[in-house]
Amino acid sequence: MPPGTYPHARRDPRCPATVQLFPGTRDARQPDCDRGRPGAARRQRGPPLDRRRRSTHAHPIREAAIAALEAGDTRYGYSQGTPGLRQALSDYHRRHWDVDVAPERFCVSIGGMNAVVMAMQAILDEGDEVIMPSPAWPNAKQVVAICGGVNVAVAFEFHADGAITLDLDTLFAAVTERTRAIFINSPSNPTGWRMPLADMQRLRDFCRERGLWIVADEVYNHFVYDGQGPAPSFFCSCATTPTVCW
Ligand SMILES: Cc1ncc(COP(=O)(O)O)c(C=O)c1O
């Protein structure tokens, strides 16, 4: 049955217009509707339901969470993240990227998605354009729309030898008066493309000149399997400016 015709996933008139815009909303609900229906194909994102029963988190994380609960450490914490965690993040960035980012410059989110939402909410006004190398992570495109922005796709180039590249001149040509930001997810989900450091520097210079934001999602930075990791980071190309928000 095509996703749009699934009975429980009809558009719900009580949802705001922004939410109704998204075909993905229907897809996300379908697995729940299908749960337990014999022969139903699984289309949901994330690990299959039968693997979700057991926590895949490493022991120290589980143990720290249990210990915190038992110690009654359940009240509101620091909204920017605990000082200890922010110090650990600062140390982590020095260790991996050799950059000095003071602990007070970190803001701990409740996940990668939440970080992207907060960044987009902070910079987008209605109708602002966000340029996104594509194919792109669907959630990122939807965040732009939810924040009232317009997603402008710039296609990756797929080569016969399997290489994937992004032509920066094509990307620069997509910039208009309404462009507010360029979203770079490197290494990319879903393509695996990695932006070379020289391109990051060129993009940085272009964006500084044009007054554009770079929203960098580098969540897969250490997922590099050819011995060339971790992947280049905007941390290395922008670290010296005081105007950068990490
Ligand atoms: C490109 C990208 N960024 C961030 C995330 C992480 O999001 P979250 O921590 O909210 O699961 C994902 C997860 O799929 C992702 O693919």
The ligand as an SDF file (V2000), in Angstrom:
LIG
                    3D

 16 16  0  0  0  0  0  0  0  0999 V2000
   23.6300   13.5220    9.7300 C   0  0  0  0  0  0  0  0  0  0  0  0
   23.1150   13.2360   11.0980 C   0  0  0  0  0  0  0  0  0  0  0  0
   23.2690   14.1550   12.0620 N   0  0  0  0  0  0  0  0  0  0  0  0
   22.8770   13.9110   13.3330 C   0  0  0  0  0  0  0  0  0  0  0  0
   22.2730   12.7180   13.6710 C   0  0  0  0  0  0  0  0  0  0  0  0
   21.9820   12.4240   15.1080 C   0  0  0  0  0  0  0  0  0  0  0  0
   20.8030   12.7990   15.5370 O   0  0  0  0  0  0  0  0  0  0  0  0
   20.3110   12.3370   16.9960 P   0  0  0  0  0  0  0  0  0  0  0  0
   21.4730   12.4790   17.9560 O   0  0  0  0  0  0  0  0  0  0  0  0
   19.2320   13.3150   17.2930 O   0  0  0  0  0  0  0  0  0  0  0  0
   19.8660   10.9300   16.8570 O   0  0  0  0  0  0  0  0  0  0  0  0
   22.0380   11.7570   12.6970 C   0  0  0  0  0  0  0  0  0  0  0  0
   21.3310   10.5070   13.0100 C   0  0  0  0  0  0  0  0  0  0  0  0
   20.8490    9.8240   12.1550 O   0  0  0  0  0  0  0  0  0  0  0  0
   22.4820   12.0120   11.3830 C   0  0  0  0  0  0  0  0  0  0  0  0
   22.3520   11.0970   10.4200 O   0  0  0  0  0  0  0  0  0  0  0  0
  1  2  1  0
  2  3  1  0
  2 15  2  0
  3  4  2  0
  4  5  1  0
  5  6  1  0
  5 12  2  0
  6  7  1  0
  7  8  1  0
  8  9  2  0
  8 10  1  0
  8 11  1  0
 12 13  1  0
 12 15  1  0
 13 14  2  0
 15 16  1  0
M  END
$$$$
